[in-house]
């Protein structure tokens, strides 16, 4: 039973692969190769799965995709990539295609709700890889929302912080350790931290980052409150920082729409809203770079 559970975590609700892998471990390499090949086809030609229903039906039952009933009706279904293992295969496959194909992948996938979750996870991995990059690497041009407020800040460039300056935090009180560093990056230990994927402290700024391939995204008050409350014993430092919240996305069109959203909860807290475009093709990612970023031992606090 334990072996079956492990295979389920890896492959998701594909009963045939889970059972055969648990019963005969020698088949695992074969299934991995099939999934890698499917991921490469998906990265090269995402439209094949987006528009051709026959192809989706055929492929969704094997190693990469899973067909699930929709929450609205069991008569209708949607296709997803169910596990992080399989999503990581797609992330690696995307790094293997040329720059034009990478742009096309995110352009196509952002238009299809059934693939947004998986593609969003992959884009988030690329944002984290950028965060781990050398601080002298190309930065992200961050553009503020249009506002009549004369105190509104100007556009600015945000640079990666490098692997040696990235930390994981379990409780927001650990963020007070940012005072010990000129520049530092912080990742929530939990993957479902509300509205914030990463935090950067630099040059008198606290910059919260939300990655998305969607053209709209909420900014739930809970996450921002938790961050602010973490500084209850370091209020002087916290009040010296200007807070900027950045939606990082893959296209100029999305970036414009994201920063134009009405987010009164942030406005009332004087958290300035920005957006930035991270084109994965500009990262010059390779499978090795992606794997290296995932292996880096991030120091917790």
N, C-alpha and C positions, 0 to 999 in steps of 0.2 A: 504493500500500500504506500509506503514512503517513496519508493521509486516512482510510482505512478503520480504521486503528488508533485515530485520534482519535475517530471516531464510536463505536467499540466502548467506549472509556472513558466516553463520554457516555451511550450507550443500553444498554450491556450486550449479552448474546448474542442480540439480536433481529436476525437476519440481514437481514430485509427492510428495516428502517429503516436499518441501518448501510450496506448496499449502496446504497440509493436516495439517502441523504444524501451519501455519498461521490461518487456518479456525478453527482448533480444538486443542488448546494448550495442552489438556490432552493427546494427542498422542506423545508429544515430548519425554517423558520418555521412551516410547516404542522404538522410533527410536534411542534414545541414547543407549539403551541396545543392539539393533541390531548392531549398529556401534561398540560398545565396543567389542562385541563377534567377529565381523569380524576382528577387529584389533588384537585380541588375536590369531586368526587363522593365520593371516598374519605374526605375529611375530614368531610363532612356526614353520610355514611351508611356507616360502616365495616362495619356488620353485613351490608351487601349483599355484601361480599367474604368475610366470615367464615363465613357460614352457607349462602349460596346457591351450591352447587357449580357449577351451570350458568353463573352469572355469572362465577365465578372462571375457569372454563375458557375462557369467551369473552374475558374481559378480559386474562387473563394472557399472551396471545400478542401483545398490542399494546404501546403505547409505555411504559406505566407498570410493569406486572408481568411477571415472567418465571417460567415453570414449569420446575423442575429436578427430576431424579430424586433421591430421598432416598439418603442414604449407606447405609441398611440394605438397600434393595432398589430396583432400577430399575423394578420394577412399580409402586411407589408414588411419588408426587411431592409437591412442596411449592411454594408460591408465595412469591416474594420480590420486593423492589425492589432491583435489583442494583447501582445506581451512586449515588454521592453527589449527582450532578446531579439525579437523579430524587427522591432522598430530600429534597433541599432544596426541590424543588417542593412536596412534601407538607408540609414544615415551614411554608412560606409559606401554603399553603392552610389549614392548621390555624389560623394567626393570623387568617385572614379570617372564620372562623365565630364564632358567639357563645360566651359563656362556658360555657353548658350543653353545647353541642356539643363544645367542647374537652375538658371533663371526660369526656364519653361516649366520645370517641375513645380516650383512654388507658385508660379502664375496659375497653372492648371489646378493644382490641389486646393488652393485657397478659394476656388470657385465652387467646390463640391463639399457640402456639409458632411457627407458620410466619411470623407477622408481627412477633414480638418483636424480632428483630435490627434491622429497618428502623425500627420505632417507637422502639426504644431509642436509635438514632442520632439521631432527631429530638428526643427528650427531652433528650439530651445537648447538642444545639445550644441548647435553651432554657435549660439550666443555665449554659452559657457566656454566653449573653446576659444572664442575671441577674448573673453575675460581673462583667460589664462595666458594669453599671448604676451610677448615682450612689450613692455611699456613704450618702447620706441616705435612700435608698429602703428599702422594707420589708425587714426581715431574715428569716432562716429560724430558726424556733424549733427547736433541736436537743435531742432528748430522749435521755438515756443509757440504756444497757441496765440491767436490774435486776441488782443484785449485792449480795452480803452484805458486800462490802469497805467498811469504814467510811471509807476514804480516797477513795471514788468521788466524782467531781465532780458538780455540780448541772447541771440544764438551763441552756442559755445561748442567746443569739441571735447568729447569725452574719450579718454585713452584707456586701453586695457591696463590692468594692474600687475600682471605677471603671476606666475604660479606661486612664488615665494610669499606673496602678500594676500593670498586668498584663504579665508577661514570659513569653517562651518559653525553656525551657532544654533544651540538647542533652545535657549531662552533668550529673549530680547535684552536682558540685563547684560549679557556678554558683549553687546555692541558697544558698551562704554569702553571696551579695550581699544576701540578705534583711536582713542586719544594717544595711544602709544605708538601710532604709525602716522607718517606723513600722508601716505595714500594706502588704502586697503580695500579689499573686496570681501563681501560676506554672503554666504549662501545659507538659506534656511535648511535645517536638518530634515524637516518634513517637506515633501514635494507638494503638499496642498496648502502651503502658507498663503493666506488670502491676499491676492492682488500684487504680490511682490515675488519675483524670481531671484533677484539679487540686489545687493546694496553696495554702493561705492562711496567711500569717504575721501574727499580730495579738495584741496584749495578752498577751505571754508564752506564746502558743500556736503550735503547728504543727498545722494542720488539713488532713488529707488527705481528699479528696472522691471518692466513687465514685457516679456516677449510674446508676440502673437503674429499669426498670419491672417487674422481676421481684420476687417475694416472698422469694427467697433469692439470695445472691450470695457467692462465695468471697472470700477476702482472702489472696492468694498472698504467701508470705513474701518472694519475690524483690524486688518493688517496694519494700517497706519497708526491706529490707536496703540496696538501692541508695541510697535517700534518706539513711539513717543513715551509710553509708560516705562520702557526699558531704561530711560535716561532720568528717572525720578531722582537718582542720587548723583547725577552729573548734569544738572539743569544749566549751569553756566556754560559748559561746553556745548550742550545741545542748542541753546539759544544763540550761540555764535554762528551757527550753521544756517545757510539758506537751503531750503528743501526743494528739490526738483524731482518730479516723477516723469520717467521717460517710457513711452511705448516704443519698443524696438520691433520693427517689422521688415518685410522684404521688398516693399515697393513704395514709390513716391505717392501713388494714389492712396494706398492704405495709410501712409504716414499723415497725409493731409487730413483725412477723415478722422483719424484717431485723435489728433491734437485739437480738432474742432468740436469734439463732443462736449456736451454740457455736463460738467462734473462739479456740481455745487459743493459737495462734501470736501473736495480738495481746495476749492477756492476759499471756503470759510476758514481753512487751516493755513492759508497762505502757502500752499504747496503748488508750485508752478508746474504746469503741464507742458511737456515737450513730446516730440516724436523724433525718431531717427531711423534711417534705413541701413540695414546690414545686408549687403548682397553677399550670400555665401560664396559666390564665384570670386569676389575680391579677396577672400581669405586665403585663396590658393591652398585650400585644404587637400590633404591626401589621406588615405585610410590610416597611414602611420601617425600623422599629426592628430587625427581624431582619437585614435586608440591611446596615444601618449597622454592627451589631455584627460581622458577618462581614468588613466592609471595613476595620475599624479596624486600623491598622498596629501589630501587637504587637512590642515591642522584644525582640530576642533577646539572650542573654548567652553 
